[in-house]
Amino acid sequence: MYTVNTQVFTNLNNNTIVNFTLTQAHKAFVVQFIADVLQNLTALNASCVTDDDEQYFVRLQDAMEVLDNLQMLYATADDDSAVFTFTLAQAAQALLCYDTEYRECIAEQFEDACNDAAANDSTFANLAANIFAAY
């Protein structure tokens, strides 16, 4: 069961998470994080073009998957009110739907970013755990 802010939901493992609201600040944080990941992957792949030792793109497929997820999050933007309407489950998909070790890499980076943000805003302390529980 899902609501707009996904305050009460059941994830794929039938775990129920109660009383967590994905705020606009959280949503902006997720979007910015995903955009930063895409920027870093783009820079890495661009460097492959100019590096004579590289014979292939290192993370091109990952970049395309991250771009798809960023577009999915952008598609939930309400231009009239400047808000994102994506759910906790969509945030989880954008952060965790990748194959192999790349999912673990992004998850670890997101946890670190949330921990850093929690130093200034305690609502970020459990953001990663609540998003990951929705996957």
Backbone as a printed PyTorch tensor [residue, N CA C, xyz], in Angstrom:
tensor([[[  0.8560,  -1.1610,   0.0000],
         [  0.0000,   0.0000,   0.0000],
         [  0.8970,   1.2170,   0.0000]],

        [[  0.5920,   2.2060,  -0.8530],
         [  1.4070,   3.4070,  -0.9730],
         [  0.5290,   4.6410,  -0.8840]],

        [[  1.0370,   5.6850,  -0.2540],
         [  0.3730,   6.9720,  -0.2400],
         [  1.3040,   7.9610,  -0.9300]],

        [[  0.8610,   9.1820,  -1.1200],
         [  1.6600,  10.1540,  -1.8490],
         [  3.0390,  10.3270,  -1.2210]],

        [[  3.1220,  10.4850,   0.0760],
         [  4.4090,  10.6420,   0.7430],
         [  4.9560,   9.3200,   1.2620]],

        [[  4.2440,   8.2470,   1.0260],
         [  4.6540,   6.9170,   1.4360],
         [  4.9570,   6.8770,   2.9280]],

        [[  4.0290,   7.3670,   3.7160],
         [  4.2040,   7.3600,   5.1620],
         [  3.9960,   5.9690,   5.7310]],

        [[  3.1160,   5.1940,   5.1270],
         [  2.9060,   3.8120,   5.5330],
         [  2.9540,   2.9840,   4.2570]],

        [[  3.8310,   1.9820,   4.2220],
         [  3.8990,   1.1430,   3.0380],
         [  4.4210,  -0.2270,   3.4050]],

        [[  4.2410,  -1.1470,   2.4840],
         [  4.7930,  -2.4860,   2.6230],
         [  5.7710,  -2.6950,   1.4840]],

        [[  7.0080,  -3.0700,   1.8040],
         [  7.9930,  -3.2670,   0.7530],
         [  7.8980,  -4.6870,   0.1990]],

        [[  8.8170,  -5.0160,  -0.6970],
         [  8.7800,  -6.3240,  -1.3540],
         [  8.9650,  -7.4840,  -0.3780]],

        [[  9.5660,  -7.2120,   0.7590],
         [  9.7750,  -8.2480,   1.7640],
         [  8.6570,  -8.2770,   2.7940]],

        [[  7.5560,  -7.5780,   2.5130],
         [  6.4030,  -7.4750,   3.4050],
         [  6.7380,  -6.8420,   4.7450]],

        [[  7.7590,  -5.9850,   4.7510],
         [  8.0660,  -5.2000,   5.9430],
         [  7.2510,  -3.9120,   5.8820]],

        [[  6.6260,  -3.5540,   6.9630],
         [  5.8370,  -2.3300,   6.9930],
         [  6.6460,  -1.2290,   7.6690]],

        [[  6.7520,  -0.1080,   6.9830],
         [  7.4490,   1.0490,   7.5040],
         [  6.3790,   2.0960,   7.7900]],

        [[  6.3680,   2.6290,   9.0020],
         [  5.3170,   3.5440,   9.4160],
         [  5.9290,   4.8900,   9.7960]],

        [[  5.1840,   5.9470,   9.5120],
         [  5.5220,   7.2980,   9.9570],
         [  6.8280,   7.8370,   9.3870]],

        [[  7.1070,   7.5530,   8.1650],
         [  8.2360,   8.2060,   7.5130],
         [  7.7070,   9.0120,   6.3620]],

        [[  7.9850,  10.3010,   6.3740],
         [  7.5470,  11.1900,   5.3070],
         [  8.7570,  11.6120,   4.4940]],

        [[  8.6910,  11.3680,   3.2160],
         [  9.7310,  11.8130,   2.3000],
         [  9.4310,  13.2740,   1.9730]],

        [[ 10.1720,  14.1810,   2.5910],
         [  9.9130,  15.6140,   2.4300],
         [ 10.4640,  16.1250,   1.1000]],

        [[ 10.1080,  17.3450,   0.7530],
         [ 10.6640,  17.9470,  -0.4530],
         [ 12.1760,  18.1270,  -0.3260]],

        [[ 12.6510,  18.4050,   0.8720],
         [ 14.1040,  18.5050,   1.0770],
         [ 14.7710,  17.1560,   0.8110]],

        [[ 14.1410,  16.0700,   1.2650],
         [ 14.6740,  14.7290,   0.9990],
         [ 14.6530,  14.4470,  -0.4960]],

        [[ 13.5470,  14.7880,  -1.1380],
         [ 13.4150,  14.5260,  -2.5780],
         [ 14.4500,  15.3110,  -3.3730]],

        [[ 14.6530,  16.5700,  -3.0140],
         [ 15.6680,  17.3750,  -3.6950],
         [ 17.0560,  16.7720,  -3.4780]],

        [[ 17.2970,  16.2620,  -2.2920],
         [ 18.5670,  15.6210,  -1.9530],
         [ 18.7900,  14.3850,  -2.8310]],

        [[ 17.7600,  13.5610,  -2.9850],
         [ 17.8550,  12.3540,  -3.8140],
         [ 18.1270,  12.7400,  -5.2660]],

        [[ 17.3770,  13.7130,  -5.7720],
         [ 17.5630,  14.1410,  -7.1670],
         [ 18.9840,  14.6790,  -7.3630]],

        [[ 19.4380,  15.5120,  -6.4560],
         [ 20.7930,  16.0660,  -6.5820],
         [ 21.8450,  14.9680,  -6.5010]],

        [[ 21.6360,  14.0000,  -5.6260],
         [ 22.5820,  12.8830,  -5.5060],
         [ 22.6570,  12.1050,  -6.8200]],

        [[ 21.5060,  11.7590,  -7.3830],
         [ 21.4750,  11.0080,  -8.6440],
         [ 22.1080,  11.8260,  -9.7670]],

        [[ 21.8340,  13.1270,  -9.8100],
         [ 22.4410,  13.9990, -10.8230],
         [ 23.9590,  14.0370, -10.6710]],

        [[ 24.4360,  14.0820,  -9.4330],
         [ 25.8820,  14.0730,  -9.1900],
         [ 26.5190,  12.7570,  -9.6270]],

        [[ 25.8360,  11.6500,  -9.3690],
         [ 26.3360,  10.3440,  -9.8100],
         [ 26.4570,  10.3280, -11.3300]],

        [[ 25.4310,  10.8280, -12.0140],
         [ 25.4600,  10.8720, -13.4770],
         [ 26.6090,  11.7520, -13.9710]],

        [[ 26.8050,  12.8870, -13.3230],
         [ 27.8960,  13.7820, -13.7250],
         [ 29.2420,  13.0840, -13.5650]],

        [[ 29.4310,  12.3800, -12.4700],
         [ 30.6970,  11.6730, -12.2380],
         [ 30.9140,  10.5540, -13.2530]],

        [[ 29.8450,   9.8170, -13.5680],
         [ 29.9690,   8.7500, -14.5670],
         [ 30.2520,   9.3320, -15.9540]],

        [[ 29.6340,  10.4600, -16.2650],
         [ 29.8610,  11.1110, -17.5510],
         [ 31.3120,  11.5600, -17.6680]],

        [[ 31.8430,  12.1560, -16.6110],
         [ 33.2460,  12.5830, -16.6190],
         [ 34.1780,  11.3860, -16.7830]],

        [[ 33.8630,  10.2900, -16.1070],
         [ 34.6840,   9.0800, -16.2170],
         [ 34.6770,   8.5590, -17.6500]],

        [[ 33.4930,   8.4910, -18.2560],
         [ 33.3980,   7.9890, -19.6220],
         [ 34.0370,   8.9400, -20.6190]],

        [[ 33.9190,  10.2510, -20.3880],
         [ 34.5610,  11.2220, -21.2780],
         [ 36.0750,  11.0860, -21.2130]],

        [[ 36.6000,  10.7870, -20.0360],
         [ 38.0490,  10.6230, -19.9140],
         [ 38.5280,   9.3830, -20.6640]],

        [[ 37.6580,   8.4090, -20.8430],
         [ 38.0280,   7.2090, -21.6010],
         [ 38.3080,   7.5420, -23.0660]],

        [[ 37.6230,   8.5630, -23.5770],
         [ 37.8090,   8.9710, -24.9700],
         [ 39.1990,   9.5700, -25.1730]],

        [[ 39.6740,  10.3130, -24.2040],
         [ 40.9590,  11.0030, -24.3500],
         [ 42.1440,  10.2070, -23.8130]],

        [[ 41.8830,   9.1140, -23.1260],
         [ 42.9610,   8.2890, -22.5650],
         [ 43.3690,   7.2450, -23.5920]],

        [[ 44.5890,   7.3430, -24.0410],
         [ 45.0760,   6.4060, -25.0670],
         [ 45.1370,   4.9670, -24.5790]],

        [[ 45.1990,   4.7690, -23.2690],
         [ 45.2780,   3.4130, -22.7200],
         [ 43.9250,   2.7210, -22.6370]],

        [[ 42.8340,   3.4840, -22.6610],
         [ 41.4870,   2.9020, -22.5740],
         [ 41.0210,   2.4500, -23.9500]],

        [[ 40.4370,   1.2690, -23.9960],
         [ 39.9370,   0.7470, -25.2590],
         [ 38.4190,   0.6330, -25.2690]],

        [[ 37.7810,   0.9800, -24.1590],
         [ 36.3270,   0.9120, -24.0630],
         [ 35.8520,   1.8580, -22.9700]],

        [[ 34.5650,   2.1610, -22.9790],
         [ 33.9840,   2.9880, -21.9290],
         [ 33.8860,   2.1500, -20.6590]],

        [[ 34.2480,   2.7370, -19.5400],
         [ 34.3120,   1.9980, -18.2890],
         [ 32.9180,   1.7760, -17.6960]],

        [[ 32.0890,   2.8120, -17.6380],
         [ 30.7990,   2.7240, -16.9530],
         [ 29.6750,   3.2840, -17.8150]],

        [[ 29.6720,   3.0450, -19.1070],
         [ 28.6660,   3.6240, -19.9910],
         [ 27.2700,   3.0890, -19.6910]],

        [[ 27.1190,   1.7970, -19.5050],
         [ 25.8040,   1.2220, -19.2050],
         [ 25.2710,   1.7580, -17.8820]],

        [[ 26.1390,   1.8640, -16.8810],
         [ 25.7180,   2.4320, -15.5950],
         [ 25.2140,   3.8510, -15.7770]],

        [[ 25.9220,   4.6440, -16.5640],
         [ 25.5070,   6.0370, -16.8040],
         [ 24.1370,   6.0930, -17.4700]],

        [[ 23.8930,   5.2060, -18.4180],
         [ 22.5890,   5.2100, -19.0940],
         [ 21.4690,   4.8170, -18.1340]],

        [[ 21.7290,   3.8660, -17.2450],
         [ 20.7240,   3.4600, -16.2620],
         [ 20.4600,   4.5720, -15.2500]],

        [[ 21.5140,   5.2520, -14.8050],
         [ 21.3400,   6.3720, -13.8800],
         [ 20.5490,   7.4810, -14.5620]],

        [[ 20.8530,   7.7600, -15.8240],
         [ 20.1140,   8.7790, -16.5760],
         [ 18.6320,   8.4260, -16.6600]],

        [[ 18.3200,   7.1670, -16.9320],
         [ 16.9160,   6.7340, -16.9790],
         [ 16.2170,   7.0000, -15.6470]],

        [[ 16.9010,   6.7170, -14.5620],
         [ 16.3000,   6.9290, -13.2430],
         [ 16.1660,   8.4110, -12.9150]],

        [[ 17.1350,   9.2180, -13.3230],
         [ 17.0210,  10.6580, -13.1190],
         [ 15.8320,  11.2020, -13.9090]],

        [[ 15.6600,  10.7360, -15.1340],
         [ 14.5120,  11.1640, -15.9320],
         [ 13.2010,  10.7280, -15.2830]],

        [[ 13.1810,   9.5380, -14.6900],
         [ 11.9820,   9.0610, -14.0000],
         [ 11.6330,   9.9890, -12.8440]],

        [[ 12.6370,  10.4070, -12.0750],
         [ 12.3890,  11.3250, -10.9650],
         [ 11.9560,  12.7000, -11.4820]],

        [[ 12.6200,  13.1820, -12.5260],
         [ 12.2490,  14.4770, -13.1160],
         [ 10.8130,  14.4660, -13.6260]],

        [[ 10.3690,  13.3410, -14.1250],
         [  9.0130,  13.2480, -14.6870],
         [  7.9390,  13.4660, -13.6230]],

        [[  8.3090,  13.3530, -12.3530],
         [  7.3410,  13.5650, -11.2760],
         [  7.2730,  15.0200, -10.8290]],

        [[  8.0950,  15.8710, -11.4340],
         [  8.1240,  17.2830, -11.0350],
         [  6.8200,  17.9650, -11.4330]],

        [[  6.2800,  18.7460, -10.5130],
         [  5.0940,  19.5530, -10.7750],
         [  5.5640,  20.9850, -11.0070]],

        [[  5.5580,  21.3980, -12.2740],
         [  6.0520,  22.7270, -12.6310],
         [  5.2660,  23.8480, -11.9780]],

        [[  3.9880,  23.6280, -11.7490],
         [  3.1430,  24.6920, -11.2030],
         [  3.4150,  24.9710,  -9.7330]],

        [[  3.9160,  23.9750,  -9.0230],
         [  4.1540,  24.1780,  -7.5880],
         [  5.6000,  23.9330,  -7.1760]],

        [[  6.4620,  23.6440,  -8.1260],
         [  7.8860,  23.4000,  -7.8690],
         [  8.1000,  22.3370,  -6.7960]],

        [[  7.4340,  21.1870,  -6.9630],
         [  7.6130,  20.0620,  -6.0490],
         [  7.8220,  18.7810,  -6.8570]],

        [[  8.4870,  17.8380,  -6.2280],
         [  8.5860,  16.4940,  -6.7800],
         [  7.5180,  15.6460,  -6.1170]],

        [[  6.8970,  14.7650,  -6.8900],
         [  5.8330,  13.9150,  -6.3520],
         [  6.2220,  12.4410,  -6.3000]],

        [[  7.5060,  12.1270,  -6.5140],
         [  7.8840,  10.7130,  -6.5070],
         [  7.7630,  10.1240,  -5.1120]],

        [[  7.5530,   8.8310,  -5.0920],
         [  7.3280,   8.0950,  -3.8470],
         [  8.6450,   7.5500,  -3.3000]],

        [[  8.5630,   7.0350,  -2.1060],
         [  9.7110,   6.3820,  -1.4880],
         [ 10.1700,   5.1980,  -2.3420]],

        [[  9.2360,   4.4580,  -2.8910],
         [  9.5720,   3.3160,  -3.7430],
         [ 10.2990,   3.7700,  -5.0100]],

        [[  9.8920,   4.8910,  -5.5890],
         [ 10.5810,   5.4090,  -6.7720],
         [ 11.9870,   5.8930,  -6.4130]],

        [[ 12.1320,   6.5010,  -5.2550],
         [ 13.4650,   6.9030,  -4.7920],
         [ 14.3440,   5.6680,  -4.6230]],

        [[ 13.7790,   4.6180,  -4.0510],
         [ 14.5280,   3.3680,  -3.8650],
         [ 14.9430,   2.7900,  -5.2100]],

        [[ 14.0410,   2.8090,  -6.1740],
         [ 14.3760,   2.3030,  -7.5020],
         [ 15.5270,   3.1010,  -8.0990]],

        [[ 15.4710,   4.4290,  -7.9890],
         [ 16.5090,   5.2780,  -8.5660],
         [ 17.8720,   5.0250,  -7.9360]],

        [[ 17.8780,   4.6010,  -6.6910],
         [ 19.1370,   4.3880,  -5.9820],
         [ 19.6270,   2.9430,  -6.0150]],

        [[ 18.7220,   1.9720,  -6.1850],
         [ 19.1110,   0.5760,  -5.9530],
         [ 18.8340,  -0.4030,  -7.0840]],

        [[ 18.3060,   0.0410,  -8.1960],
         [ 17.8950,  -0.9280,  -9.2180],
         [ 19.0360,  -1.4130, -10.1110]],

        [[ 20.2550,  -1.0740,  -9.7970],
         [ 21.3960,  -1.4070, -10.6460],
         [ 21.8900,  -2.8270, -10.3860]],

        [[ 22.5570,  -3.3870, -11.3780],
         [ 23.0810,  -4.7400, -11.2590],
         [ 24.4380,  -4.7370, -10.5520]],

        [[ 24.7920,  -5.8740, -10.1120],
         [ 26.1180,  -6.2090,  -9.5790],
         [ 26.5920,  -5.2740,  -8.4830]],

        [[ 27.8940,  -5.0580,  -8.4710],
         [ 28.4940,  -4.2870,  -7.3950],
         [ 28.1690,  -2.8000,  -7.4810]],

        [[ 27.6610,  -2.3360,  -8.6220],
         [ 27.3910,  -0.9050,  -8.7540],
         [ 26.2870,  -0.4640,  -7.7970]],

        [[ 25.3020,  -1.3360,  -7.5580],
         [ 24.2410,  -1.0180,  -6.5940],
         [ 24.8440,  -0.7780,  -5.2080]],

        [[ 25.7630,  -1.6300,  -4.8070],
         [ 26.3970,  -1.4820,  -3.5020],
         [ 27.2080,  -0.1940,  -3.4220]],

        [[ 27.8520,   0.1590,  -4.5070],
         [ 28.6540,   1.3800,  -4.5580],
         [ 27.7630,   2.6090,  -4.3810]],

        [[ 26.6770,   2.6840,  -5.1340],
         [ 25.7700,   3.8280,  -5.0210],
         [ 25.1200,   3.8550,  -3.6440]],

        [[ 24.7140,   2.7020,  -3.1360],
         [ 24.0770,   2.6590,  -1.8130],
         [ 25.0350,   3.1690,  -0.7390]],

        [[ 26.2840,   2.7540,  -0.8080],
         [ 27.2600,   3.2000,   0.1760],
         [ 27.5070,   4.7100,   0.0720]],

        [[ 27.6100,   5.2050,  -1.1510],
         [ 27.8040,   6.6450,  -1.3480],
         [ 26.5970,   7.4340,  -0.8360]],

        [[ 25.3940,   6.9090,  -1.0560],
         [ 24.1920,   7.5950,  -0.5950],
         [ 24.1340,   7.6030,   0.9370]],

        [[ 24.4600,   6.4840,   1.5490],
         [ 24.5000,   6.4360,   3.0200],
         [ 25.4820,   7.4650,   3.5700]],

        [[ 26.6530,   7.5570,   2.9550],
         [ 27.6470,   8.5400,   3.3930],
         [ 27.1160,   9.9630,   3.2240]],

        [[ 26.4670,  10.2260,   2.1010],
         [ 25.9100,  11.5650,   1.8520],
         [ 24.8160,  11.8910,   2.8720]],

        [[ 23.9910,  10.9170,   3.2030],
         [ 22.9440,  11.1240,   4.2150],
         [ 23.5570,  11.3880,   5.5820]],

        [[ 24.5930,  10.6530,   5.9280],
         [ 25.2720,  10.8680,   7.2070],
         [ 25.8650,  12.2710,   7.2770]],

        [[ 26.4470,  12.7250,   6.1770],
         [ 26.9940,  14.0820,   6.1310],
         [ 25.8820,  15.1150,   6.2910]],

        [[ 24.7630,  14.9010,   5.5930],
         [ 23.6330,  15.8380,   5.6690],
         [ 23.0040,  15.8400,   7.0610]],

        [[ 23.0360,  14.6950,   7.7320],
         [ 22.4410,  14.5810,   9.0710],
         [ 23.1650,  15.4450,  10.1010]],

        [[ 24.3990,  15.8150,   9.8070],
         [ 25.1320,  16.6950,  10.7200],
         [ 24.4490,  18.0560,  10.8260]],

        [[ 23.7440,  18.4620,   9.7640],
         [ 23.0410,  19.7490,   9.7520],
         [ 21.5390,  19.6180,   9.9020]],

        [[ 21.0010,  18.4340,   9.6090],
         [ 19.5540,  18.2240,   9.6600],
         [ 19.3000,  16.7700,  10.0550]],

        [[ 18.8160,  16.5590,  11.2610],
         [ 18.6550,  15.2060,  11.7930],
         [ 17.6530,  14.3570,  11.0190]],

        [[ 16.7990,  14.9720,  10.1890],
         [ 15.8280,  14.1780,   9.4290],
         [ 16.5100,  13.3230,   8.3600]],

        [[ 17.7810,  13.6010,   8.0890],
         [ 18.5120,  12.8010,   7.1020],
         [ 19.1710,  11.5700,   7.7280]],

        [[ 19.1370,  11.4730,   9.0420],
         [ 19.8310,  10.3870,   9.7410],
         [ 19.3410,   9.0100,   9.3060]],

        [[ 18.0550,   8.8440,   9.0880],
         [ 17.4960,   7.5440,   8.7050],
         [ 16.9790,   7.5160,   7.2740]],

        [[ 17.3170,   8.5340,   6.5010],
         [ 16.7980,   8.6140,   5.1310],
         [ 17.2060,   7.3970,   4.3060]],

        [[ 18.4870,   7.0570,   4.3070],
         [ 18.9460,   5.9170,   3.5090],
         [ 18.2510,   4.6360,   3.9420]],

        [[ 18.1820,   4.3910,   5.2370],
         [ 17.5510,   3.1640,   5.7310],
         [ 16.0830,   3.0800,   5.3260]],

        [[ 15.3750,   4.1930,   5.4030],
         [ 13.9570,   4.1820,   5.0300],
         [ 13.7710,   4.0010,   3.5200]],

        [[ 14.6150,   4.6280,   2.7330],
         [ 14.5280,   4.4400,   1.2780],
         [ 14.8940,   3.0130,   0.9120]],

        [[ 15.9720,   2.4900,   1.4870],
         [ 16.4090,   1.1260,   1.1550],
         [ 15.3660,   0.0930,   1.5690]],

        [[ 14.6570,   0.3520,   2.6430],
         [ 13.6140,  -0.5720,   3.0940],
         [ 12.4510,  -0.6320,   2.1110]],

        [[ 12.3070,   0.3940,   1.2970],
         [ 11.2040,   0.4340,   0.3320],
         [ 11.5200,  -0.3470,  -0.9330]],

        [[ 12.7390,  -0.8460,  -1.0730],
         [ 13.1320,  -1.5400,  -2.3110],
         [ 12.7940,  -3.0070,  -2.2120]]])
